[in-house]
């Protein structure tokens, strides 16, 4: 394996590759992973400075996989054409998802790189590496838009109960307007959390996010078993209208299972980062995620049928207390997840900019704060404006789900022939 890593394409000279690679690797590591930067590891002579256990790695991968994307799975089952089609599609895609995660681990070990984009740089070359980083930036940007839309969706239901208005009311107070509530929440919470250079708070927020995800799934299952009297399902198809309808559900599934970008640093954080062990880790994690998504998708779809909303929580009555708690959990999860996604996107853009300018991080510290604030404010305002004028979460998910498919299928698939060829050379 040591010899294999020597022949991986790592010529970045044309882009003035500098020592900012290690800094970006630290910035883009999974929020829960506390690994040792590669440069420090080599200086200390340690073989692996991280201490994540196998069980801990399973939990981290599940945490990275599960999120607000589960709200869209009942609608994905409806799009696919029923329970049988939805379940078959998920299980079929899971084979490729797990294979991609194992391929990434193998490429990471062979290239001695610790982040997703740096593995792509090393294995696939400059052009594909830049394309990967741009895709990560666009994906995180789109996901931030989706998060803001989710906040608005859940707030609308909560406010409707607080002001004791019917959902059919036309004249509503100005302070209940969706655009105002999203903007107020974003400026009060999201922007201040996004500006700092470090986001250590996410270690604590991630646990709350996982708890909220499981709670939402439990509520959807409970509401299916003991439905409210005012909830009546629409038509429940048992077969897809066409094969194209089945594939239309793929973006949602890709968005839900996408944890590939954070998987590489998780793999390198393990006490014994072996590909075989990692295969067991990701298989266990994906099976757990599959159970959660299937429970949400099947029960949510069977509860509402084809009338299910792209955000399943919007299909439930506003005055349901248990569902209202689920909405609060989702809002808190999204409020803490937006800065994390923005942080990753900002780090990628920062790396691209510094590499283009041929500057090292140490030489550009004086301008870092001003550039960081400008990048953050610009990112924040653009995502907020788009979220205010694109209220349909389904349209956003279809786009970023397509980008998630690139991380699952395209980049790992591109790297496989290259890494195999170099390994065979030796």
ZATI-480661 format. One record per residue (C-alpha): residue in one letter; x, y, z; chain; residue number from 1. Coordinates in steps of 0.02 Angstrom, whole numbers. Example, Ala and Ser with C-alpha at 12.3 -4.5 7.8 and 13.67 -1.06 7.14 Angstrom:
BEGIN
{aa A&east 615&north -225&up 390&ch A&i 1}
{aa S&east 684&north -53&up 357&ch A&i 2}
// end
This chain:
BEGIN
{aa X&east 0&north 0&up 0&ch A&i 1}
{aa X&east 143&north 118&up 37&ch A&i 2}
{aa X&east 215&north 90&up -135&ch A&i 3}
{aa X&east 46&north 115&up -216&ch A&i 4}
{aa X&east 28&north 288&up -141&ch A&i 5}
{aa X&east 189&north 345&up -223&ch A&i 6}
{aa X&east 120&north 333&up -400&ch A&i 7}
{aa X&east -45&north 421&up -374&ch A&i 8}
{aa X&east -57&north 579&up -477&ch A&i 9}
{aa X&east -18&north 722&up -358&ch A&i 10}
{aa X&east 55&north 853&up -474&ch A&i 11}
{aa X&east -28&north 1016&up -425&ch A&i 12}
{aa X&east 110&north 1129&up -487&ch A&i 13}
{aa X&east 6&north 1210&up -621&ch A&i 14}
{aa X&east -111&north 1277&up -488&ch A&i 15}
{aa X&east 24&north 1338&up -370&ch A&i 16}
{aa X&east -25&north 1211&up -238&ch A&i 17}
{aa X&east 29&north 1275&up -68&ch A&i 18}
{aa X&east 25&north 1220&up 113&ch A&i 19}
{aa X&east -156&north 1276&up 129&ch A&i 20}
{aa X&east -203&north 1096&up 91&ch A&i 21}
{aa X&east -176&north 1045&up 271&ch A&i 22}
{aa X&east -276&north 1193&up 334&ch A&i 23}
{aa X&east -421&north 1153&up 219&ch A&i 24}
{aa X&east -414&north 972&up 273&ch A&i 25}
{aa X&east -435&north 1026&up 453&ch A&i 26}
{aa X&east -577&north 1143&up 409&ch A&i 27}
{aa X&east -672&north 1015&up 307&ch A&i 28}
{aa X&east -659&north 871&up 429&ch A&i 29}
{aa X&east -819&north 800&up 500&ch A&i 30}
{aa X&east -881&north 906&up 647&ch A&i 31}
{aa X&east -868&north 761&up 769&ch A&i 32}
{aa X&east -700&north 698&up 710&ch A&i 33}
{aa X&east -545&north 759&up 800&ch A&i 34}
{aa X&east -404&north 694&up 695&ch A&i 35}
{aa X&east -223&north 748&up 686&ch A&i 36}
{aa X&east -175&north 851&up 533&ch A&i 37}
{aa X&east -67&north 754&up 415&ch A&i 38}
{aa X&east 83&north 868&up 432&ch A&i 39}
{aa X&east 83&north 858&up 622&ch A&i 40}
{aa X&east 62&north 671&up 613&ch A&i 41}
{aa X&east 217&north 652&up 506&ch A&i 42}
{aa X&east 319&north 766&up 620&ch A&i 43}
{aa X&east 271&north 670&up 776&ch A&i 44}
{aa X&east 302&north 503&up 693&ch A&i 45}
{aa X&east 130&north 439&up 740&ch A&i 46}
{aa X&east 43&north 320&up 626&ch A&i 47}
{aa X&east -132&north 374&up 672&ch A&i 48}
{aa X&east -171&north 514&up 795&ch A&i 49}
{aa X&east -358&north 485&up 799&ch A&i 50}
{aa X&east -453&north 379&up 923&ch A&i 51}
{aa X&east -624&north 346&up 845&ch A&i 52}
{aa X&east -682&north 169&up 881&ch A&i 53}
{aa X&east -772&north 60&up 756&ch A&i 54}
{aa X&east -937&north 85&up 845&ch A&i 55}
{aa X&east -904&north 271&up 856&ch A&i 56}
{aa X&east -870&north 277&up 669&ch A&i 57}
{aa X&east -1038&north 192&up 636&ch A&i 58}
{aa X&east -1126&north 325&up 740&ch A&i 59}
{aa X&east -1035&north 467&up 652&ch A&i 60}
{aa X&east -1079&north 402&up 479&ch A&i 61}
{aa X&east -1261&north 381&up 531&ch A&i 62}
{aa X&east -1258&north 557&up 602&ch A&i 63}
{aa X&east -1185&north 625&up 439&ch A&i 64}
{aa X&east -1315&north 531&up 337&ch A&i 65}
{aa X&east -1474&north 567&up 433&ch A&i 66}
{aa X&east -1547&north 741&up 432&ch A&i 67}
{aa X&east -1686&north 852&up 369&ch A&i 68}
{aa X&east -1685&north 753&up 206&ch A&i 69}
{aa X&east -1795&north 621&up 286&ch A&i 70}
{aa X&east -1943&north 742&up 275&ch A&i 71}
{aa X&east -1946&north 713&up 86&ch A&i 72}
{aa X&east -1947&north 522&up 86&ch A&i 73}
{aa X&east -2138&north 498&up 93&ch A&i 74}
{aa X&east -2152&north 608&up -61&ch A&i 75}
{aa X&east -2013&north 506&up -143&ch A&i 76}
{aa X&east -2115&north 347&up -116&ch A&i 77}
{aa X&east -2264&north 434&up -194&ch A&i 78}
{aa X&east -2158&north 488&up -343&ch A&i 79}
{aa X&east -2085&north 313&up -363&ch A&i 80}
{aa X&east -2259&north 238&up -370&ch A&i 81}
{aa X&east -2285&north 150&up -205&ch A&i 82}
{aa X&east -2200&north 57&up -64&ch A&i 83}
{aa X&east -2131&north -86&up -168&ch A&i 84}
{aa X&east -2050&north 30&up -295&ch A&i 85}
{aa X&east -1980&north 146&up -162&ch A&i 86}
{aa X&east -1906&north 7&up -56&ch A&i 87}
{aa X&east -1832&north -81&up -208&ch A&i 88}
{aa X&east -1752&north 81&up -268&ch A&i 89}
{aa X&east -1675&north 116&up -98&ch A&i 90}
{aa X&east -1604&north -60&up -78&ch A&i 91}
{aa X&east -1537&north -60&up -256&ch A&i 92}
{aa X&east -1452&north 108&up -234&ch A&i 93}
{aa X&east -1381&north 56&up -66&ch A&i 94}
{aa X&east -1265&north -66&up -155&ch A&i 95}
{aa X&east -1186&north 76&up -254&ch A&i 96}
{aa X&east -1185&north 193&up -103&ch A&i 97}
{aa X&east -1089&north 70&up 5&ch A&i 98}
{aa X&east -972&north 27&up -138&ch A&i 99}
{aa X&east -933&north 211&up -164&ch A&i 100}
{aa X&east -891&north 234&up 20&ch A&i 101}
{aa X&east -772&north 85&up 17&ch A&i 102}
{aa X&east -690&north 148&up -143&ch A&i 103}
{aa X&east -662&north 318&up -63&ch A&i 104}
{aa X&east -579&north 237&up 88&ch A&i 105}
{aa X&east -463&north 136&up -24&ch A&i 106}
{aa X&east -418&north 289&up -127&ch A&i 107}
{aa X&east -388&north 390&up 31&ch A&i 108}
{aa X&east -269&north 259&up 98&ch A&i 109}
{aa X&east -178&north 243&up -67&ch A&i 110}
{aa X&east -160&north 430&up -97&ch A&i 111}
{aa X&east -128&north 474&up 87&ch A&i 112}
{aa X&east -259&north 613&up 81&ch A&i 113}
{aa X&east -386&north 650&up 216&ch A&i 114}
{aa X&east -530&north 742&up 136&ch A&i 115}
{aa X&east -648&north 697&up -5&ch A&i 116}
{aa X&east -593&north 834&up -124&ch A&i 117}
{aa X&east -408&north 803&up -93&ch A&i 118}
{aa X&east -432&north 619&up -132&ch A&i 119}
{aa X&east -514&north 667&up -297&ch A&i 120}
{aa X&east -370&north 789&up -331&ch A&i 121}
{aa X&east -240&north 655&up -299&ch A&i 122}
{aa X&east -323&north 512&up -391&ch A&i 123}
{aa X&east -414&north 597&up -535&ch A&i 124}
{aa X&east -303&north 748&up -569&ch A&i 125}
{aa X&east -321&north 936&up -575&ch A&i 126}
{aa X&east -473&north 959&up -686&ch A&i 127}
{aa X&east -582&north 832&up -595&ch A&i 128}
{aa X&east -519&north 897&up -428&ch A&i 129}
{aa X&east -572&north 1075&up -466&ch A&i 130}
{aa X&east -739&north 1012&up -532&ch A&i 131}
{aa X&east -763&north 915&up -370&ch A&i 132}
{aa X&east -728&north 1068&up -262&ch A&i 133}
{aa X&east -847&north 1175&up -364&ch A&i 134}
{aa X&east -980&north 1040&up -348&ch A&i 135}
{aa X&east -957&north 1036&up -159&ch A&i 136}
{aa X&east -976&north 1225&up -151&ch A&i 137}
{aa X&east -1135&north 1222&up -258&ch A&i 138}
{aa X&east -1205&north 1075&up -160&ch A&i 139}
{aa X&east -1179&north 1158&up 9&ch A&i 140}
{aa X&east -1251&north 1320&up -61&ch A&i 141}
{aa X&east -1408&north 1232&up -121&ch A&i 142}
{aa X&east -1426&north 1136&up 42&ch A&i 143}
{aa X&east -1420&north 1300&up 138&ch A&i 144}
{aa X&east -1564&north 1363&up 31&ch A&i 145}
{aa X&east -1662&north 1205&up 70&ch A&i 146}
{aa X&east -1630&north 1229&up 256&ch A&i 147}
{aa X&east -1701&north 1405&up 252&ch A&i 148}
{aa X&east -1856&north 1343&up 160&ch A&i 149}
{aa X&east -1879&north 1207&up 291&ch A&i 150}
{aa X&east -1869&north 1339&up 429&ch A&i 151}
{aa X&east -2005&north 1440&up 343&ch A&i 152}
{aa X&east -2116&north 1288&up 317&ch A&i 153}
{aa X&east -2110&north 1235&up 500&ch A&i 154}
{aa X&east -2128&north 1413&up 566&ch A&i 155}
{aa X&east -2286&north 1439&up 463&ch A&i 156}
{aa X&east -2370&north 1293&up 550&ch A&i 157}
{aa X&east -2311&north 1343&up 724&ch A&i 158}
{aa X&east -2362&north 1526&up 702&ch A&i 159}
{aa X&east -2533&north 1474&up 638&ch A&i 160}
{aa X&east -2565&north 1392&up 806&ch A&i 161}
{aa X&east -2489&north 1531&up 911&ch A&i 162}
{aa X&east -2595&north 1667&up 832&ch A&i 163}
{aa X&east -2747&north 1550&up 829&ch A&i 164}
{aa X&east -2784&north 1575&up 647&ch A&i 165}
{aa X&east -2857&north 1453&up 524&ch A&i 166}
{aa X&east -2749&north 1399&up 380&ch A&i 167}
{aa X&east -2876&north 1474&up 259&ch A&i 168}
{aa X&east -2862&north 1649&up 331&ch A&i 169}
{aa X&east -2817&north 1783&up 204&ch A&i 170}
{aa X&east -2781&north 1938&up 307&ch A&i 171}
{aa X&east -2639&north 1896&up 425&ch A&i 172}
{aa X&east -2530&north 2011&up 533&ch A&i 173}
{aa X&east -2371&north 2071&up 449&ch A&i 174}
{aa X&east -2261&north 1989&up 580&ch A&i 175}
{aa X&east -2327&north 1818&up 532&ch A&i 176}
{aa X&east -2277&north 1840&up 350&ch A&i 177}
{aa X&east -2164&north 1698&up 293&ch A&i 178}
{aa X&east -2032&north 1811&up 218&ch A&i 179}
{aa X&east -2020&north 1913&up 378&ch A&i 180}
{aa X&east -2008&north 1762&up 494&ch A&i 181}
{aa X&east -1874&north 1676&up 389&ch A&i 182}
{aa X&east -1772&north 1835&up 375&ch A&i 183}
{aa X&east -1786&north 1875&up 560&ch A&i 184}
{aa X&east -1733&north 1699&up 611&ch A&i 185}
{aa X&east -1591&north 1698&up 486&ch A&i 186}
{aa X&east -1520&north 1867&up 541&ch A&i 187}
{aa X&east -1538&north 1831&up 727&ch A&i 188}
{aa X&east -1467&north 1654&up 731&ch A&i 189}
{aa X&east -1391&north 1591&up 569&ch A&i 190}
{aa X&east -1284&north 1741&up 518&ch A&i 191}
{aa X&east -1199&north 1761&up 689&ch A&i 192}
{aa X&east -1163&north 1574&up 694&ch A&i 193}
{aa X&east -1090&north 1576&up 518&ch A&i 194}
{aa X&east -964&north 1717&up 533&ch A&i 195}
{aa X&east -838&north 1643&up 659&ch A&i 196}
{aa X&east -687&north 1552&up 591&ch A&i 197}
{aa X&east -714&north 1403&up 707&ch A&i 198}
{aa X&east -879&north 1315&up 740&ch A&i 199}
{aa X&east -842&north 1203&up 888&ch A&i 200}
{aa X&east -1022&north 1217&up 950&ch A&i 201}
{aa X&east -1075&north 1093&up 816&ch A&i 202}
{aa X&east -1007&north 949&up 922&ch A&i 203}
{aa X&east -1150&north 976&up 1042&ch A&i 204}
{aa X&east -1281&north 1023&up 914&ch A&i 205}
{aa X&east -1253&north 863&up 816&ch A&i 206}
{aa X&east -1318&north 755&up 959&ch A&i 207}
{aa X&east -1476&north 859&up 968&ch A&i 208}
{aa X&east -1496&north 842&up 780&ch A&i 209}
{aa X&east -1487&north 653&up 789&ch A&i 210}
{aa X&east -1614&north 650&up 932&ch A&i 211}
{aa X&east -1731&north 760&up 831&ch A&i 212}
{aa X&east -1715&north 648&up 678&ch A&i 213}
{aa X&east -1763&north 492&up 776&ch A&i 214}
{aa X&east -1906&north 584&up 859&ch A&i 215}
{aa X&east -1978&north 640&up 691&ch A&i 216}
{aa X&east -1970&north 461&up 626&ch A&i 217}
{aa X&east -2054&north 395&up 783&ch A&i 218}
{aa X&east -2195&north 523&up 769&ch A&i 219}
{aa X&east -2228&north 481&up 586&ch A&i 220}
{aa X&east -2236&north 295&up 628&ch A&i 221}
{aa X&east -2351&north 326&up 778&ch A&i 222}
{aa X&east -2466&north 438&up 676&ch A&i 223}
{aa X&east -2482&north 300&up 546&ch A&i 224}
{aa X&east -2525&north 168&up 676&ch A&i 225}
{aa X&east -2645&north 284&up 771&ch A&i 226}
{aa X&east -2699&north 415&up 644&ch A&i 227}
{aa X&east -2799&north 569&up 691&ch A&i 228}
{aa X&east -2981&north 569&up 638&ch A&i 229}
{aa X&east -2963&north 724&up 529&ch A&i 230}
{aa X&east -2823&north 645&up 425&ch A&i 231}
{aa X&east -2883&north 548&up 274&ch A&i 232}
{aa X&east -2758&north 476&up 147&ch A&i 233}
{aa X&east -2771&north 508&up -39&ch A&i 234}
{aa X&east -2750&north 375&up -170&ch A&i 235}
{aa X&east -2613&north 250&up -128&ch A&i 236}
{aa X&east -2535&north 180&up -288&ch A&i 237}
{aa X&east -2463&north 6&up -283&ch A&i 238}
{aa X&east -2357&north 13&up -440&ch A&i 239}
{aa X&east -2264&north 150&up -535&ch A&i 240}
{aa X&east -2343&north 228&up -687&ch A&i 241}
{aa X&east -2177&north 210&up -781&ch A&i 242}
{aa X&east -1995&north 169&up -752&ch A&i 243}
{aa X&east -1956&north 354&up -771&ch A&i 244}
{aa X&east -2067&north 389&up -621&ch A&i 245}
{aa X&east -1959&north 273&up -516&ch A&i 246}
{aa X&east -1799&north 361&up -565&ch A&i 247}
{aa X&east -1878&north 531&up -526&ch A&i 248}
{aa X&east -1866&north 481&up -343&ch A&i 249}
{aa X&east -1677&north 456&up -353&ch A&i 250}
{aa X&east -1625&north 636&up -312&ch A&i 251}
{aa X&east -1717&north 630&up -146&ch A&i 252}
{aa X&east -1637&north 464&up -100&ch A&i 253}
{aa X&east -1464&north 525&up -151&ch A&i 254}
{aa X&east -1488&north 681&up -46&ch A&i 255}
{aa X&east -1540&north 576&up 103&ch A&i 256}
{aa X&east -1398&north 450&up 96&ch A&i 257}
{aa X&east -1260&north 571&up 45&ch A&i 258}
{aa X&east -1123&north 563&up 176&ch A&i 259}
{aa X&east -978&north 533&up 58&ch A&i 260}
{aa X&east -897&north 704&up 76&ch A&i 261}
{aa X&east -876&north 680&up 264&ch A&i 262}
{aa X&east -838&north 494&up 252&ch A&i 263}
{aa X&east -654&north 514&up 208&ch A&i 264}
{aa X&east -604&north 609&up 366&ch A&i 265}
{aa X&east -710&north 489&up 469&ch A&i 266}
{aa X&east -615&north 342&up 395&ch A&i 267}
{aa X&east -448&north 424&up 436&ch A&i 268}
{aa X&east -505&north 462&up 613&ch A&i 269}
{aa X&east -522&north 277&up 656&ch A&i 270}
{aa X&east -396&north 191&up 770&ch A&i 271}
{aa X&east -366&north 60&up 637&ch A&i 272}
{aa X&east -414&north 134&up 468&ch A&i 273}
{aa X&east -426&north -28&up 369&ch A&i 274}
{aa X&east -533&north -43&up 214&ch A&i 275}
{aa X&east -610&north -208&up 270&ch A&i 276}
{aa X&east -659&north -135&up 439&ch A&i 277}
{aa X&east -727&north 19&up 353&ch A&i 278}
{aa X&east -835&north -91&up 241&ch A&i 279}
{aa X&east -919&north -161&up 397&ch A&i 280}
{aa X&east -939&north 14&up 469&ch A&i 281}
{aa X&east -1026&north 89&up 318&ch A&i 282}
{aa X&east -1134&north -66&up 291&ch A&i 283}
{aa X&east -1198&north -56&up 470&ch A&i 284}
{aa X&east -1223&north 132&up 458&ch A&i 285}
{aa X&east -1317&north 123&up 293&ch A&i 286}
{aa X&east -1430&north -16&up 357&ch A&i 287}
{aa X&east -1475&north 91&up 508&ch A&i 288}
{aa X&east -1508&north 241&up 395&ch A&i 289}
{aa X&east -1610&north 130&up 278&ch A&i 290}
{aa X&east -1721&north 76&up 423&ch A&i 291}
{aa X&east -1751&north 256&up 475&ch A&i 292}
{aa X&east -1787&north 316&up 298&ch A&i 293}
{aa X&east -1898&north 166&up 259&ch A&i 294}
{aa X&east -1997&north 191&up 419&ch A&i 295}
{aa X&east -2022&north 375&up 379&ch A&i 296}
{aa X&east -2055&north 347&up 194&ch A&i 297}
{aa X&east -2174&north 201&up 209&ch A&i 298}
{aa X&east -2276&north 265&up 355&ch A&i 299}
{aa X&east -2284&north 443&up 292&ch A&i 300}
{aa X&east -2336&north 387&up 118&ch A&i 301}
{aa X&east -2468&north 265&up 180&ch A&i 302}
{aa X&east -2538&north 399&up 296&ch A&i 303}
{aa X&east -2568&north 528&up 158&ch A&i 304}
{aa X&east -2549&north 435&up -7&ch A&i 305}
{aa X&east -2520&north 540&up -162&ch A&i 306}
{aa X&east -2578&north 696&up -67&ch A&i 307}
{aa X&east -2422&north 695&up 43&ch A&i 308}
{aa X&east -2327&north 858&up 47&ch A&i 309}
{aa X&east -2144&north 864&up -11&ch A&i 310}
{aa X&east -2110&north 910&up 172&ch A&i 311}
{aa X&east -2211&north 775&up 260&ch A&i 312}
{aa X&east -2231&north 875&up 421&ch A&i 313}
{aa X&east -2334&north 1002&up 325&ch A&i 314}
{aa X&east -2466&north 869&up 293&ch A&i 315}
{aa X&east -2507&north 855&up 479&ch A&i 316}
{aa X&east -2628&north 974&up 569&ch A&i 317}
{aa X&east -2550&north 1130&up 641&ch A&i 318}
{aa X&east -2625&north 1102&up 814&ch A&i 319}
{aa X&east -2550&north 929&up 841&ch A&i 320}
{aa X&east -2436&north 948&up 993&ch A&i 321}
{aa X&east -2323&north 798&up 957&ch A&i 322}
{aa X&east -2297&north 855&up 778&ch A&i 323}
{aa X&east -2266&north 1033&up 838&ch A&i 324}
{aa X&east -2123&north 967&up 947&ch A&i 325}
{aa X&east -2054&north 879&up 793&ch A&i 326}
{aa X&east -2059&north 1044&up 699&ch A&i 327}
{aa X&east -1961&north 1128&up 838&ch A&i 328}
{aa X&east -1831&north 990&up 831&ch A&i 329}
{aa X&east -1814&north 1011&up 643&ch A&i 330}
{aa X&east -1795&north 1200&up 658&ch A&i 331}
{aa X&east -1658&north 1182&up 789&ch A&i 332}
{aa X&east -1571&north 1050&up 685&ch A&i 333}
{aa X&east -1575&north 1159&up 530&ch A&i 334}
{aa X&east -1520&north 1315&up 624&ch A&i 335}
{aa X&east -1362&north 1225&up 680&ch A&i 336}
{aa X&east -1335&north 1132&up 516&ch A&i 337}
{aa X&east -1335&north 1286&up 405&ch A&i 338}
{aa X&east -1174&north 1357&up 479&ch A&i 339}
{aa X&east -1090&north 1187&up 461&ch A&i 340}
{aa X&east -1134&north 1172&up 277&ch A&i 341}
{aa X&east -1086&north 1353&up 246&ch A&i 342}
{aa X&east -923&north 1324&up 338&ch A&i 343}
{aa X&east -878&north 1180&up 222&ch A&i 344}
{aa X&east -926&north 1277&up 66&ch A&i 345}
{aa X&east -829&north 1429&up 123&ch A&i 346}
{aa X&east -675&north 1325&up 157&ch A&i 347}
{aa X&east -681&north 1252&up -19&ch A&i 348}
{aa X&east -699&north 1424&up -97&ch A&i 349}
{aa X&east -558&north 1489&up 12&ch A&i 350}
{aa X&east -445&north 1347&up -45&ch A&i 351}
{aa X&east -485&north 1378&up -228&ch A&i 352}
{aa X&east -451&north 1563&up -209&ch A&i 353}
{aa X&east -285&north 1542&up -118&ch A&i 354}
{aa X&east -226&north 1410&up -240&ch A&i 355}
{aa X&east -272&north 1521&up -388&ch A&i 356}
{aa X&east -177&north 1667&up -309&ch A&i 357}
{aa X&east -30&north 1555&up -263&ch A&i 358}
{aa X&east -36&north 1614&up -83&ch A&i 359}
{aa X&east -7&north 1517&up 77&ch A&i 360}
{aa X&east -124&north 1531&up 224&ch A&i 361}
{aa X&east 15&north 1602&up 333&ch A&i 362}
{aa X&east 47&north 1742&up 208&ch A&i 363}
{aa X&east -135&north 1793&up 196&ch A&i 364}
{aa X&east -190&north 1798&up 379&ch A&i 365}
{aa X&east -209&north 1988&up 379&ch A&i 366}
{aa X&east -342&north 1981&up 243&ch A&i 367}
{aa X&east -425&north 1822&up 302&ch A&i 368}
{aa X&east -550&north 1904&up 420&ch A&i 369}
{aa X&east -609&north 2033&up 293&ch A&i 370}
{aa X&east -624&north 1901&up 157&ch A&i 371}
{aa X&east -714&north 1781&up 274&ch A&i 372}
{aa X&east -843&north 1912&up 325&ch A&i 373}
{aa X&east -872&north 1963&up 144&ch A&i 374}
{aa X&east -891&north 1782&up 88&ch A&i 375}
{aa X&east -1009&north 1741&up 232&ch A&i 376}
{aa X&east -1123&north 1893&up 208&ch A&i 377}
{aa X&east -1131&north 1866&up 19&ch A&i 378}
{aa X&east -1169&north 1681&up 40&ch A&i 379}
{aa X&east -1299&north 1716&up 174&ch A&i 380}
{aa X&east -1392&north 1851&up 75&ch A&i 381}
{aa X&east -1396&north 1750&up -86&ch A&i 382}
{aa X&east -1464&north 1594&up 0&ch A&i 383}
{aa X&east -1592&north 1696&up 96&ch A&i 384}
{aa X&east -1656&north 1786&up -60&ch A&i 385}
{aa X&east -1671&north 1623&up -157&ch A&i 386}
{aa X&east -1759&north 1538&up -11&ch A&i 387}
{aa X&east -1886&north 1681&up 0&ch A&i 388}
{aa X&east -1932&north 1669&up -183&ch A&i 389}
{aa X&east -1919&north 1479&up -206&ch A&i 390}
{aa X&east -2041&north 1414&up -74&ch A&i 391}
{aa X&east -2055&north 1239&up -149&ch A&i 392}
{aa X&east -1932&north 1125&up -59&ch A&i 393}
{aa X&east -1961&north 988&up -189&ch A&i 394}
{aa X&east -1881&north 1090&up -328&ch A&i 395}
{aa X&east -1726&north 1126&up -225&ch A&i 396}
{aa X&east -1708&north 944&up -170&ch A&i 397}
{aa X&east -1717&north 885&up -351&ch A&i 398}
{aa X&east -1568&north 996&up -395&ch A&i 399}
{aa X&east -1456&north 963&up -246&ch A&i 400}
{aa X&east -1505&north 780&up -252&ch A&i 401}
{aa X&east -1430&north 773&up -425&ch A&i 402}
{aa X&east -1269&north 848&up -357&ch A&i 403}
{aa X&east -1271&north 722&up -214&ch A&i 404}
{aa X&east -1276&north 585&up -346&ch A&i 405}
{aa X&east -1109&north 651&up -411&ch A&i 406}
{aa X&east -1028&north 620&up -241&ch A&i 407}
{aa X&east -1104&north 445&up -234&ch A&i 408}
{aa X&east -1080&north 384&up -413&ch A&i 409}
{aa X&east -975&north 500&up -522&ch A&i 410}
{aa X&east -817&north 545&up -425&ch A&i 411}
{aa X&east -790&north 375&up -340&ch A&i 412}
{aa X&east -822&north 291&up -509&ch A&i 413}
{aa X&east -698&north 407&up -595&ch A&i 414}
{aa X&east -564&north 367&up -468&ch A&i 415}
{aa X&east -583&north 177&up -476&ch A&i 416}
{aa X&east -496&north 145&up -645&ch A&i 417}
{aa X&east -352&north 261&up -600&ch A&i 418}
{aa X&east -318&north 187&up -429&ch A&i 419}
{aa X&east -331&north 10&up -498&ch A&i 420}
{aa X&east -209&north 48&up -637&ch A&i 421}
{aa X&east -81&north 122&up -518&ch A&i 422}
{aa X&east -99&north -21&up -396&ch A&i 423}
{aa X&east -75&north -146&up -537&ch A&i 424}
{aa X&east 82&north -54&up -592&ch A&i 425}
{aa X&east 164&north -110&up -433&ch A&i 426}
// end
